[in-house]
């Protein structure tokens, strides 16, 4: 016997526009949009993303600030800040620091694929070197998990000789596997906001689908 579907009702009113001088396109389907509608849509949408995309990226990390922990003495929010802090202190460039800040942004919701999550999020704005590292850093981390059941410290060796192997190993060793303790230097998220904005403001390579 199927369960009854809860009663649904429309919203009482439209969600407010981001700016008072913007206007709604109050149509029920994209099939009904025409050239004049798309002109409004594109103009307002491009400004909306310019003003809000970075806020949403940072919010994904900010919302984890008060999460309780399961073993480490810091949660994922502070681990990410410690990674970025250490990279900044080491004099790495802004792209690398932002990649460090966001390398585990999806860890709490998609642990098994969090590397691919971060790589997909940042792919248009970062180098292939960092995309490659993000996609594989969790596997490289196994090298440091001594005596942990089920891990293979040599799994990373399948990529030995790859141009980005050394950077991935360095990132994990220096900035990832050892930023898990409350005694580490930790800058607040606000210290990286402008940096994130600059990295996300420049599309280095448009994403294409085959």
TORMIKE-279185 format. One record per residue: residue in one letter; chain; x, y, z of N, C-alpha, C, CB in turn. Coordinates in steps of 0.05 Angstrom, whole numbers, padded with zeros to 5 digits. Glycine has a CB too. Layout:
N
(node "A", "A", (X, Y, Z), (X, Y, Z), (X, Y, Z), (X, Y, Z)),
...
END
This chain:
210
(node "X", "A", (00017, -00024, 00000), (00000, 00000, 00000), (00018, 00025, 00000), (-00019, 00000, 00025)),
(node "X", "A", (00013, 00043, -00019), (00030, 00067, -00021), (00022, 00087, 00001), (00028, 00079, -00048)),
(node "X", "A", (00042, 00102, 00009), (00037, 00123, 00029), (00024, 00147, 00016), (00063, 00131, 00043)),
(node "X", "A", (00007, 00161, 00031), (-00006, 00185, 00021), (00015, 00207, 00017), (-00028, 00194, 00040)),
(node "X", "A", (00012, 00221, -00005), (00030, 00243, -00010), (00021, 00268, 00006), (00031, 00250, -00041)),
(node "X", "A", (00038, 00281, 00021), (00030, 00304, 00037), (00018, 00326, 00018), (00053, 00316, 00053)),
(node "X", "A", (-00001, 00340, 00028), (-00013, 00362, 00013), (00008, 00384, 00008), (-00038, 00374, 00027)),
(node "X", "A", (00009, 00394, -00016), (00028, 00415, -00023), (00014, 00440, -00032), (00048, 00406, -00045)),
(node "X", "A", (00024, 00463, -00025), (00012, 00489, -00033), (00034, 00507, -00045), (-00002, 00502, -00010)),
(node "X", "A", (00026, 00525, -00063), (00045, 00544, -00073), (00056, 00563, -00052), (00033, 00561, -00096)),
(node "X", "A", (00078, 00576, -00057), (00088, 00597, -00039), (00068, 00620, -00039), (00116, 00606, -00048)),
(node "X", "A", (00067, 00634, -00017), (00048, 00656, -00014), (00056, 00680, -00032), (00047, 00665, 00015)),
(node "X", "A", (00082, 00683, -00036), (00091, 00705, -00053), (00119, 00699, -00063), (00092, 00732, -00036)),
(node "X", "A", (00128, 00713, -00083), (00155, 00708, -00094), (00177, 00713, -00074), (00160, 00725, -00119)),
(node "X", "A", (00199, 00699, -00077), (00223, 00705, -00061), (00233, 00733, -00069), (00245, 00684, -00065)),
(node "X", "A", (00242, 00750, -00050), (00250, 00777, -00057), (00273, 00777, -00077), (00258, 00792, -00032)),
(node "X", "A", (00272, 00797, -00095), (00294, 00801, -00114), (00319, 00812, -00099), (00286, 00821, -00136)),
(node "X", "A", (00342, 00807, -00110), (00367, 00816, -00097), (00370, 00846, -00097), (00391, 00803, -00111)),
(node "X", "A", (00358, 00859, -00117), (00360, 00888, -00120), (00333, 00900, -00126), (00381, 00896, -00141)),
(node "X", "A", (00328, 00924, -00115), (00302, 00937, -00119), (00296, 00944, -00148), (00301, 00961, -00102)),
(node "X", "A", (00317, 00948, -00164), (00312, 00956, -00191), (00312, 00932, -00210), (00333, 00976, -00200)),
(node "X", "A", (00313, 00908, -00200), (00310, 00884, -00217), (00280, 00878, -00220), (00325, 00860, -00204)),
(node "X", "A", (00275, 00860, -00239), (00247, 00852, -00243), (00245, 00822, -00246), (00234, 00866, -00267)),
(node "X", "A", (00222, 00812, -00238), (00216, 00783, -00241), (00210, 00776, -00270), (00193, 00775, -00223)),
(node "X", "A", (00216, 00752, -00277), (00205, 00740, -00302), (00185, 00719, -00292), (00228, 00727, -00320)),
(node "X", "A", (00160, 00727, -00290), (00139, 00711, -00278), (00126, 00692, -00298), (00118, 00729, -00264)),
(node "X", "A", (00141, 00673, -00307), (00130, 00653, -00326), (00134, 00625, -00314), (00144, 00655, -00353)),
(node "X", "A", (00118, 00607, -00322), (00117, 00580, -00309), (00136, 00560, -00320), (00089, 00569, -00310)),
(node "X", "A", (00149, 00566, -00343), (00166, 00547, -00356), (00187, 00561, -00373), (00149, 00528, -00374)),
(node "X", "A", (00211, 00549, -00375), (00232, 00560, -00392), (00222, 00560, -00421), (00257, 00544, -00390)),
(node "X", "A", (00205, 00542, -00429), (00194, 00542, -00456), (00180, 00568, -00463), (00175, 00519, -00460)),
(node "X", "A", (00171, 00583, -00443), (00157, 00608, -00448), (00175, 00632, -00449), (00136, 00612, -00426)),
(node "X", "A", (00201, 00629, -00442), (00220, 00651, -00443), (00225, 00658, -00472), (00246, 00645, -00428)),
(node "X", "A", (00227, 00685, -00478), (00234, 00694, -00504), (00258, 00714, -00502), (00210, 00708, -00518)),
(node "X", "A", (00266, 00725, -00524), (00291, 00741, -00525), (00292, 00763, -00504), (00295, 00753, -00552)),
(node "X", "A", (00270, 00777, -00501), (00270, 00799, -00481), (00273, 00788, -00453), (00243, 00815, -00483)),
(node "X", "A", (00261, 00765, -00447), (00264, 00753, -00421), (00293, 00745, -00416), (00245, 00729, -00418)),
(node "X", "A", (00305, 00732, -00436), (00333, 00723, -00433), (00352, 00746, -00429), (00341, 00706, -00456)),
(node "X", "A", (00346, 00769, -00441), (00363, 00792, -00437), (00363, 00801, -00408), (00354, 00816, -00455)),
(node "X", "A", (00339, 00802, -00396), (00337, 00809, -00367), (00350, 00787, -00351), (00307, 00812, -00359)),
(node "X", "A", (00344, 00762, -00357), (00355, 00740, -00342), (00386, 00740, -00341), (00346, 00713, -00355)),
(node "X", "A", (00398, 00743, -00365), (00427, 00742, -00366), (00440, 00766, -00352), (00437, 00742, -00395)),
(node "X", "A", (00428, 00789, -00355), (00439, 00813, -00341), (00438, 00810, -00311), (00423, 00838, -00350)),
(node "X", "A", (00415, 00802, -00301), (00412, 00800, -00271), (00427, 00776, -00260), (00383, 00798, -00264)),
(node "X", "A", (00427, 00754, -00275), (00441, 00730, -00266), (00471, 00734, -00264), (00435, 00707, -00285)),
(node "X", "A", (00483, 00747, -00284), (00512, 00751, -00283), (00520, 00768, -00259), (00522, 00765, -00309)),
(node "X", "A", (00504, 00789, -00253), (00510, 00805, -00229), (00506, 00789, -00204), (00493, 00830, -00229)),
(node "X", "A", (00484, 00773, -00203), (00479, 00757, -00179), (00502, 00738, -00173), (00453, 00740, -00183)),
(node "X", "A", (00513, 00725, -00193), (00535, 00707, -00188), (00560, 00722, -00180), (00541, 00690, -00213)),
(node "X", "A", (00565, 00745, -00192), (00588, 00761, -00184), (00587, 00769, -00155), (00590, 00786, -00202)),
(node "X", "A", (00563, 00774, -00145), (00559, 00783, -00118), (00556, 00761, -00097), (00535, 00801, -00116)),
(node "X", "A", (00548, 00737, -00106), (00541, 00716, -00087), (00556, 00690, -00088), (00513, 00710, -00091)),
(node "X", "A", (00569, 00684, -00110), (00581, 00657, -00113), (00602, 00652, -00091), (00594, 00655, -00140)),
(node "X", "A", (00620, 00672, -00087), (00641, 00668, -00067), (00629, 00666, -00039), (00661, 00691, -00068)),
(node "X", "A", (00608, 00681, -00033), (00594, 00679, -00007), (00584, 00651, -00002), (00571, 00699, -00006)),
(node "X", "A", (00573, 00639, -00023), (00563, 00611, -00020), (00585, 00591, -00017), (00546, 00604, -00045)),
(node "X", "A", (00607, 00595, -00030), (00630, 00577, -00027), (00640, 00578, 00002), (00653, 00585, -00046)),
(node "X", "A", (00643, 00602, 00013), (00653, 00606, 00040), (00632, 00596, 00060), (00660, 00635, 00046)),
(node "X", "A", (00607, 00598, 00054), (00586, 00589, 00072), (00587, 00558, 00076), (00558, 00597, 00061)),
(node "X", "A", (00595, 00544, 00054), (00598, 00515, 00057), (00618, 00507, 00078), (00606, 00503, 00030)),
(node "X", "A", (00639, 00523, 00081), (00659, 00518, 00102), (00650, 00530, 00129), (00686, 00529, 00093)),
(node "X", "A", (00639, 00554, 00128), (00631, 00567, 00153), (00610, 00551, 00168), (00620, 00595, 00147)),
(node "X", "A", (00592, 00538, 00155), (00571, 00523, 00168), (00581, 00499, 00184), (00550, 00514, 00148)),
(node "X", "A", (00606, 00491, 00180), (00618, 00469, 00194), (00633, 00477, 00220), (00637, 00454, 00176)),
(node "X", "A", (00633, 00503, 00226), (00649, 00514, 00248), (00643, 00501, 00275), (00645, 00543, 00250)),
(node "X", "A", (00617, 00496, 00280), (00609, 00486, 00307), (00604, 00456, 00307), (00585, 00500, 00316)),
(node "X", "A", (00612, 00442, 00286), (00608, 00413, 00285), (00625, 00399, 00307), (00615, 00401, 00258)),
(node "X", "A", (00613, 00380, 00321), (00629, 00364, 00340), (00648, 00345, 00325), (00611, 00348, 00359)),
(node "X", "A", (00668, 00335, 00338), (00688, 00318, 00325), (00684, 00289, 00332), (00716, 00327, 00333)),
(node "X", "A", (00697, 00272, 00316), (00696, 00243, 00321), (00722, 00232, 00332), (00688, 00229, 00296)),
(node "X", "A", (00744, 00246, 00329), (00770, 00236, 00340), (00791, 00258, 00341), (00780, 00213, 00323)),
(node "X", "A", (00795, 00272, 00318), (00814, 00294, 00318), (00806, 00315, 00339), (00816, 00307, 00290)),
(node "X", "A", (00824, 00333, 00346), (00817, 00354, 00365), (00808, 00379, 00351), (00841, 00361, 00383)),
(node "X", "A", (00805, 00378, 00324), (00792, 00399, 00309), (00772, 00386, 00290), (00813, 00416, 00293)),
(node "X", "A", (00752, 00402, 00282), (00733, 00392, 00262), (00743, 00400, 00234), (00705, 00403, 00267)),
(node "X", "A", (00727, 00394, 00214), (00736, 00399, 00186), (00740, 00428, 00180), (00717, 00387, 00167)),
(node "X", "A", (00723, 00445, 00193), (00726, 00474, 00189), (00754, 00483, 00197), (00704, 00489, 00206)),
(node "X", "A", (00762, 00476, 00221), (00788, 00485, 00231), (00811, 00471, 00218), (00790, 00481, 00262)),
(node "X", "A", (00808, 00446, 00211), (00828, 00432, 00195), (00834, 00447, 00169), (00820, 00403, 00189)),
(node "X", "A", (00813, 00455, 00156), (00816, 00470, 00130), (00830, 00496, 00135), (00789, 00474, 00117)),
(node "X", "A", (00823, 00510, 00156), (00836, 00536, 00162), (00865, 00532, 00169), (00822, 00550, 00185)),
(node "X", "A", (00871, 00510, 00183), (00899, 00505, 00190), (00915, 00499, 00165), (00901, 00481, 00210)),
(node "X", "A", (00904, 00484, 00146), (00918, 00478, 00121), (00924, 00504, 00107), (00901, 00459, 00103)),
(node "X", "A", (00904, 00521, 00103), (00908, 00546, 00089), (00928, 00565, 00104), (00881, 00560, 00085)),
(node "X", "A", (00926, 00565, 00130), (00944, 00581, 00147), (00973, 00573, 00142), (00936, 00580, 00176)),
(node "X", "A", (00978, 00547, 00144), (01005, 00538, 00141), (01016, 00543, 00112), (01006, 00507, 00147)),
(node "X", "A", (00999, 00540, 00092), (01007, 00546, 00065), (01013, 00576, 00061), (00986, 00537, 00045)),
(node "X", "A", (00997, 00593, 00074), (01002, 00621, 00072), (01029, 00628, 00086), (00979, 00637, 00085)),
(node "X", "A", (01033, 00616, 00109), (01058, 00621, 00124), (01082, 00611, 00109), (01057, 00608, 00151)),
(node "X", "A", (01078, 00590, 00092), (01101, 00579, 00077), (01106, 00596, 00052), (01094, 00551, 00069)),
(node "X", "A", (01090, 00616, 00046), (01095, 00633, 00023), (01084, 00623, -00003), (01124, 00637, 00020)),
(node "X", "A", (01065, 00604, -00002), (01054, 00594, -00027), (01035, 00615, -00039), (01038, 00567, -00022)),
(node "X", "A", (01030, 00612, -00065), (01013, 00631, -00080), (00984, 00629, -00072), (01016, 00627, -00109)),
(node "X", "A", (00969, 00649, -00080), (00941, 00651, -00073), (00925, 00626, -00082), (00928, 00676, -00084)),
(node "X", "A", (00930, 00617, -00107), (00915, 00594, -00116), (00919, 00570, -00098), (00923, 00587, -00145)),
(node "X", "A", (00944, 00564, -00091), (00950, 00542, -00074), (00937, 00545, -00046), (00980, 00538, -00071)),
(node "X", "A", (00937, 00569, -00035), (00926, 00573, -00009), (00895, 00569, -00010), (00932, 00602, 00001)),
(node "X", "A", (00882, 00579, -00030), (00853, 00576, -00033), (00846, 00546, -00037), (00842, 00593, -00056)),
(node "X", "A", (00862, 00532, -00053), (00858, 00504, -00057), (00861, 00489, -00030), (00879, 00492, -00078)),
(node "X", "A", (00881, 00497, -00014), (00884, 00485, 00012), (00860, 00491, 00030), (00909, 00495, 00025)),
(node "X", "A", (00850, 00515, 00029), (00827, 00522, 00045), (00803, 00505, 00039), (00820, 00552, 00041)),
(node "X", "A", (00799, 00499, 00013), (00774, 00486, 00004), (00778, 00456, -00003), (00763, 00500, -00020)),
(node "X", "A", (00802, 00445, 00002), (00807, 00418, -00007), (00789, 00397, 00005), (00836, 00411, -00001)),
(node "X", "A", (00779, 00403, 00029), (00761, 00384, 00043), (00733, 00396, 00047), (00772, 00376, 00070)),
(node "X", "A", (00725, 00415, 00031), (00700, 00429, 00036), (00676, 00410, 00034), (00696, 00451, 00015)),
(node "X", "A", (00678, 00388, 00019), (00657, 00369, 00017), (00660, 00344, 00034), (00654, 00360, -00011)),
(node "X", "A", (00680, 00344, 00052), (00688, 00321, 00067), (00665, 00311, 00084), (00711, 00327, 00085)),
(node "X", "A", (00650, 00329, 00097), (00629, 00321, 00116), (00604, 00310, 00103), (00622, 00344, 00134)),
(node "X", "A", (00600, 00316, 00078), (00576, 00307, 00064), (00580, 00286, 00043), (00562, 00331, 00052)),
(node "X", "A", (00604, 00285, 00031), (00610, 00264, 00011), (00638, 00255, 00015), (00605, 00276, -00018)),
(node "X", "A", (00643, 00242, 00038), (00670, 00235, 00045), (00685, 00218, 00024), (00670, 00220, 00071)),
(node "X", "A", (00670, 00199, 00013), (00683, 00181, -00006), (00692, 00195, -00032), (00665, 00158, -00013)),
(node "X", "A", (00679, 00217, -00039), (00685, 00231, -00064), (00692, 00260, -00059), (00662, 00229, -00083)),
(node "X", "A", (00701, 00267, -00035), (00705, 00295, -00028), (00727, 00308, -00045), (00711, 00299, 00001)),
(node "X", "A", (00747, 00292, -00053), (00768, 00303, -00070), (00757, 00312, -00097), (00790, 00283, -00073)),
(node "X", "A", (00741, 00294, -00109), (00728, 00301, -00135), (00709, 00325, -00132), (00714, 00277, -00146)),
(node "X", "A", (00696, 00326, -00109), (00677, 00349, -00103), (00693, 00375, -00104), (00664, 00345, -00076)),
(node "X", "A", (00715, 00376, -00090), (00731, 00401, -00089), (00742, 00407, -00116), (00753, 00399, -00068)),
(node "X", "A", (00752, 00387, -00130), (00763, 00391, -00157), (00743, 00402, -00176), (00775, 00365, -00168)),
(node "X", "A", (00718, 00391, -00175), (00697, 00401, -00193), (00689, 00430, -00186), (00673, 00382, -00191)),
(node "X", "A", (00688, 00436, -00160), (00681, 00462, -00151), (00701, 00483, -00162), (00680, 00463, -00121)),
(node "X", "A", (00726, 00477, -00161), (00747, 00496, -00168), (00759, 00493, -00196), (00769, 00495, -00148)),
(node "X", "A", (00751, 00473, -00211), (00763, 00467, -00236), (00766, 00491, -00255), (00748, 00445, -00250)),
(node "X", "A", (00745, 00507, -00259), (00749, 00529, -00278), (00769, 00550, -00269), (00722, 00543, -00282)),
(node "X", "A", (00777, 00550, -00244), (00793, 00573, -00233), (00821, 00565, -00226), (00779, 00584, -00209)),
(node "X", "A", (00828, 00540, -00227), (00854, 00531, -00218), (00869, 00515, -00239), (00851, 00515, -00192)),
(node "X", "A", (00895, 00510, -00234), (00912, 00495, -00252), (00906, 00466, -00252), (00941, 00500, -00246)),
(node "X", "A", (00914, 00452, -00273), (00911, 00423, -00275), (00927, 00410, -00252), (00921, 00412, -00302)),
(node "X", "A", (00949, 00422, -00245), (00965, 00411, -00222), (00949, 00408, -00197), (00989, 00430, -00217)),
(node "X", "A", (00933, 00428, -00191), (00916, 00427, -00167), (00891, 00410, -00170), (00909, 00455, -00158)),
(node "X", "A", (00880, 00410, -00194), (00857, 00392, -00199), (00866, 00363, -00194), (00846, 00396, -00228)),
(node "X", "A", (00889, 00356, -00205), (00899, 00329, -00203), (00904, 00322, -00174), (00925, 00325, -00219)),
(node "X", "A", (00916, 00341, -00159), (00921, 00336, -00131), (00896, 00332, -00115), (00937, 00360, -00119)),
(node "X", "A", (00876, 00349, -00119), (00851, 00347, -00104), (00838, 00320, -00109), (00832, 00370, -00112)),
(node "X", "A", (00837, 00311, -00134), (00824, 00286, -00140), (00837, 00262, -00127), (00824, 00282, -00170)),
(node "X", "A", (00863, 00264, -00120), (00877, 00241, -00110), (00889, 00244, -00081), (00900, 00235, -00128)),
(node "X", "A", (00884, 00267, -00069), (00898, 00272, -00043), (00890, 00252, -00021), (00893, 00300, -00034)),
(node "X", "A", (00865, 00242, -00022), (00856, 00223, -00002), (00871, 00197, -00004), (00826, 00218, -00004)),
(node "X", "A", (00877, 00189, -00029), (00893, 00164, -00033), (00922, 00168, -00023), (00892, 00156, -00062)),
(node "X", "A", (00933, 00191, -00029), (00960, 00197, -00020), (00962, 00198, 00010), (00970, 00224, -00032)),
(node "X", "A", (00940, 00206, 00023), (00940, 00207, 00052), (00944, 00180, 00066), (00914, 00220, 00062)),
(node "X", "A", (00937, 00159, 00051), (00940, 00132, 00063), (00969, 00126, 00069), (00930, 00111, 00043)),
(node "X", "A", (00988, 00139, 00055), (01016, 00135, 00060), (01023, 00142, 00089), (01033, 00152, 00041)),
(node "X", "A", (01008, 00159, 00102), (01014, 00168, 00129), (00997, 00154, 00150), (01009, 00198, 00131)),
(node "X", "A", (00979, 00136, 00142), (00961, 00123, 00161), (00973, 00096, 00170), (00933, 00118, 00148)),
(node "X", "A", (00994, 00097, 00185), (01008, 00073, 00194), (00991, 00055, 00211), (01034, 00081, 00209)),
(node "X", "A", (00991, 00030, 00205), (00976, 00009, 00220), (00946, 00013, 00219), (00986, 00009, 00248)),
(node "X", "A", (00936, 00029, 00201), (00907, 00031, 00199), (00896, 00009, 00182), (00899, 00059, 00188)),
(node "X", "A", (00878, -00007, 00193), (00867, -00030, 00177), (00853, -00021, 00152), (00847, -00046, 00194)),
(node "X", "A", (00859, -00035, 00130), (00845, -00029, 00105), (00857, -00008, 00087), (00817, -00022, 00111)),
(node "X", "A", (00878, 00005, 00097), (00891, 00025, 00080), (00916, 00013, 00067), (00899, 00050, 00097)),
(node "X", "A", (00923, 00024, 00044), (00946, 00014, 00029), (00965, 00038, 00025), (00937, 00002, 00001)),
(node "X", "A", (00986, 00039, 00041), (01004, 00062, 00039), (01018, 00064, 00012), (01025, 00060, 00060)),
(node "X", "A", (01017, 00043, -00004), (01031, 00043, -00030), (01012, 00047, -00053), (01047, 00018, -00034)),
(node "X", "A", (00986, 00052, -00048), (00967, 00055, -00070), (00974, 00079, -00088), (00939, 00059, -00059)),
(node "X", "A", (00986, 00099, -00076), (00994, 00122, -00092), (01015, 00116, -00112), (01003, 00145, -00074)),
(node "X", "A", (01029, 00094, -00109), (01052, 00088, -00127), (01043, 00083, -00155), (01067, 00064, -00116)),
(node "X", "A", (01018, 00078, -00160), (01009, 00074, -00188), (01013, 00099, -00205), (00979, 00067, -00188)),
(node "X", "A", (01016, 00123, -00191), (01020, 00148, -00205), (01048, 00159, -00202), (01001, 00169, -00194)),
(node "X", "A", (01066, 00143, -00191), (01094, 00152, -00188), (01105, 00157, -00216), (01111, 00131, -00173)),
(node "X", "A", (01118, 00180, -00219), (01129, 00188, -00245), (01111, 00208, -00259), (01132, 00164, -00262)),
(node "X", "A", (01086, 00212, -00249), (01068, 00232, -00260), (01078, 00260, -00253), (01039, 00228, -00250)),
(node "X", "A", (01075, 00280, -00271), (01086, 00306, -00265), (01075, 00319, -00239), (01079, 00324, -00288)),
(node "X", "A", (01051, 00311, -00230), (01039, 00323, -00206), (01041, 00305, -00182), (01011, 00330, -00212)),
(node "X", "A", (01056, 00283, -00184), (01058, 00265, -00161), (01072, 00279, -00138), (01074, 00240, -00169)),
(node "X", "A", (01094, 00292, -00143), (01110, 00304, -00122), (01094, 00326, -00107), (01136, 00316, -00133)),
(node "X", "A", (01080, 00343, -00122), (01064, 00364, -00109), (01042, 00352, -00092), (01052, 00382, -00130)),
(node "X", "A", (01029, 00331, -00101), (01008, 00319, -00085), (01019, 00306, -00060), (00994, 00297, -00102)),
(node "X", "A", (01042, 00293, -00062), (01055, 00281, -00038), (01063, 00303, -00019), (01079, 00264, -00046)),
(node "X", "A", (01073, 00325, -00029), (01082, 00348, -00012), (01058, 00361, 00002), (01097, 00369, -00029)),
(node "X", "A", (01036, 00365, -00013), (01013, 00377, -00001), (01003, 00361, 00022), (00991, 00381, -00022)),
(node "X", "A", (01000, 00335, 00017), (00989, 00317, 00038), (01008, 00316, 00062), (00984, 00289, 00027)),
(node "X", "A", (01034, 00314, 00057), (01053, 00311, 00079), (01056, 00336, 00096), (01080, 00303, 00068)),
(node "X", "A", (01057, 00359, 00083), (01062, 00384, 00097), (01038, 00399, 00106), (01078, 00402, 00079)),
(node "X", "A", (01015, 00396, 00091), (00993, 00414, 00096), (00967, 00400, 00102), (00990, 00432, 00073)),
(node "X", "A", (00965, 00374, 00100), (00940, 00360, 00103), (00940, 00341, 00127), (00933, 00345, 00078)),
(node "X", "A", (00958, 00321, 00126), (00958, 00301, 00147), (00967, 00310, 00174), (00975, 00278, 00138)),
(node "X", "A", (00979, 00334, 00175), (00990, 00344, 00200), (00976, 00370, 00209), (01020, 00349, 00198)),
(node "X", "A", (00952, 00375, 00200), (00936, 00398, 00209), (00910, 00388, 00221), (00930, 00418, 00185)),
(node "X", "A", (00913, 00373, 00242), (00890, 00359, 00254), (00888, 00363, 00285), (00890, 00330, 00248)),
(node "X", "A", (00902, 00384, 00294), (00904, 00388, 00323), (00899, 00417, 00331), (00932, 00379, 00333)),
(node "X", "A", (00886, 00421, 00353), (00879, 00448, 00361), (00903, 00466, 00369), (00860, 00447, 00385)),
(node "X", "A", (00926, 00454, 00372), (00950, 00470, 00379), (00963, 00483, 00355), (00970, 00452, 00393)),
(node "X", "A", (00954, 00477, 00331), (00965, 00488, 00306), (00956, 00517, 00302), (00958, 00471, 00282)),
(node "X", "A", (00973, 00534, 00289), (00965, 00561, 00282), (00940, 00560, 00265), (00988, 00576, 00268)),
(node "X", "A", (00921, 00578, 00271), (00895, 00578, 00256), (00886, 00606, 00252), (00874, 00561, 00272)),
(node "X", "A", (00886, 00615, 00227), (00874, 00641, 00220), (00844, 00638, 00216), (00887, 00652, 00195)),
(node "X", "A", (00829, 00659, 00221), (00800, 00657, 00217), (00793, 00656, 00188), (00785, 00680, 00231)),
(node "X", "A", (00769, 00647, 00181), (00760, 00646, 00153), (00761, 00673, 00140), (00732, 00635, 00152)),
(node "X", "A", (00755, 00694, 00155), (00755, 00721, 00144), (00782, 00729, 00132), (00747, 00741, 00165)),
(node "X", "A", (00803, 00717, 00142), (00830, 00724, 00131), (00834, 00715, 00102), (00851, 00711, 00149)),
(node "X", "A", (00817, 00697, 00093), (00820, 00686, 00066), (00798, 00695, 00047), (00820, 00655, 00068)),
(node "X", "A", (00779, 00710, 00056), (00756, 00717, 00039), (00765, 00732, 00014), (00737, 00735, 00055)),
(node "X", "A", (00781, 00752, 00016), (00789, 00767, -00008), (00805, 00750, -00027), (00806, 00792, 00000)),
(node "X", "A", (00821, 00732, -00016), (00837, 00714, -00033), (00819, 00695, -00049), (00856, 00698, -00015)),
(node "X", "A", (00799, 00684, -00036), (00780, 00667, -00050), (00766, 00683, -00072), (00759, 00655, -00030)),
(node "X", "A", (00758, 00707, -00066), (00745, 00723, -00086), (00762, 00728, -00110), (00737, 00750, -00074)),
(node "X", "A", (00788, 00733, -00106), (00806, 00738, -00129), (00809, 00712, -00146), (00833, 00747, -00119)),
(node "X", "A", (00812, 00690, -00133), (00816, 00665, -00148), (00791, 00658, -00164), (00823, 00641, -00129)),
(node "X", "A", (00767, 00662, -00152), (00742, 00654, -00165), (00733, 00675, -00185), (00721, 00650, -00144)),
(node "X", "A", (00747, 00697, -00187), (00739, 00718, -00206), (00751, 00714, -00233), (00747, 00745, -00195)),
(node "X", "A", (00770, 00696, -00236), (00784, 00692, -00261), (00780, 00663, -00271), (00814, 00698, -00259)),
(node "X", "A", (00765, 00660, -00292), (00761, 00633, -00304), (00786, 00627, -00320), (00735, 00631, -00321)),
(node "X", "A", (00801, 00607, -00311), (00826, 00600, -00326), (00821, 00583, -00350), (00845, 00586, -00307)),
(node "X", "A", (00800, 00566, -00348), (00794, 00548, -00370), (00764, 00541, -00369), (00812, 00523, -00370)),
(node "X", "A", (00749, 00547, -00389), (00720, 00539, -00389), (00717, 00509, -00388), (00706, 00550, -00414)),
(node "X", "A", (00697, 00500, -00375), (00692, 00471, -00373), (00677, 00462, -00397), (00676, 00464, -00347)),
(node "X", "A", (00686, 00441, -00410), (00672, 00429, -00433), (00664, 00401, -00427), (00690, 00431, -00458)),
(node "X", "A", (00644, 00392, -00441), (00634, 00365, -00438), (00636, 00349, -00464), (00605, 00365, -00427)),
(node "X", "A", (00646, 00326, -00462), (00649, 00309, -00486), (00626, 00291, -00490), (00676, 00293, -00485)),
END
